Amino acid sequence: MQTRQTIQERRRQRQKQQRTTKIMVISGVVLILAALLMLPTIRLAMTPLTEIIHPDFVVRSMPDGNAMGDPNAPVVIHEYSDFGCGHCANFSEGTGREIASSYVASGEVYFVSHSVGGLLGSEISQKLTEAAYCAADQNKYWEYHDYIFANQYAIYSAANTPLDKYVSAFAEAVKLDMDAFTNCYDSNTYSDRVQQDQLDAMQAGINSTPSFLVNGELVVGNLPFADFQAAIEAALSK
C-alpha cells in the first residue's frame, strides 16, 4: 500500500514533467516564430545583386571631393540634385558633362555637387549621398556619383536587394580602400553634412531637383546646355 508521502512525491514528479513539457513547447513555438520573423532578413542578405552597369569613365578637371574645377573660377555653380531623380540622372549624363568638358575644363566654372534626397523624403538618397561623400574622402566622389546614376533604376526598383550591397559594390568598382570606406559609411560620418545640404537648399528657395545656383542666381530643371551656356555667359559678362 502506497504511503501518502509516496503519492505526493509522484504527484510532484508529474507536475514537474508537465511544467518541463510546457516550457519546451513554448520555447519551440518562440524559436519557430523567431525563425519566421528572421526569414525575410536572411533572404535579403542572401539575395545576389543583378549585374551592375559600369558607366563610361569621364575625366573631370581638378576634381576635389564633391567639386570640380578651379575654386577661383569667376563662375560658381552649386548643383542640388537627388540620386533618385530621373531628370537629375539625365542632367548628369548630358548637360552636366558638357559643362564639365567646356566651362569647367577652361577654368571658367567651379562646379559643386550636393544631393538633397531628404528634401523629397528619400531615405535611400540620403544614404547614397553619405556613401558618395565617403568616396569623396578618397577623391572618388565623381566616379561613385556616376555609378549611382548609371544604376539608378536597379537601386530604386529592387525592393528585395539590400541597399548596402549596392553601396559596397560601387565602392569596390571604383577601387576604394574598403576598410576606410566601410568605417566611414557605417559610422554615418556624413549624416550631418547631408542634412546641411538639405537646409541650404531650402534656404535658397529650392523645392525641386535638379536646381542650380549660378553665382547665386537660381536655375531650375534639367535644361538644355544652351540655357546653361546663356546663364554662364551672363555671369561671366558681369
Protein Blocks (a to p, Z undefined) as FASTA:
>chain_A
ZZfklmmmmmmmmmmmmmmmmmmmmmmmmmmmmmmmmmmmmmmmmpccddddddddddde
hiehjbgcjfkbfbdcdddddfkbmklmmmmmmmmmmmmmmmmmnopaccdddddfklno
paklmmmmmmmmmmmmnopmmmmmmmmmmmmmmmmmmmmbcfklmmmmmmmmnopafklm
mmmmmnommmmmmmmmmmmmmmnopabdcdddeehiacedjddfklmmmmmmmmmmZZ
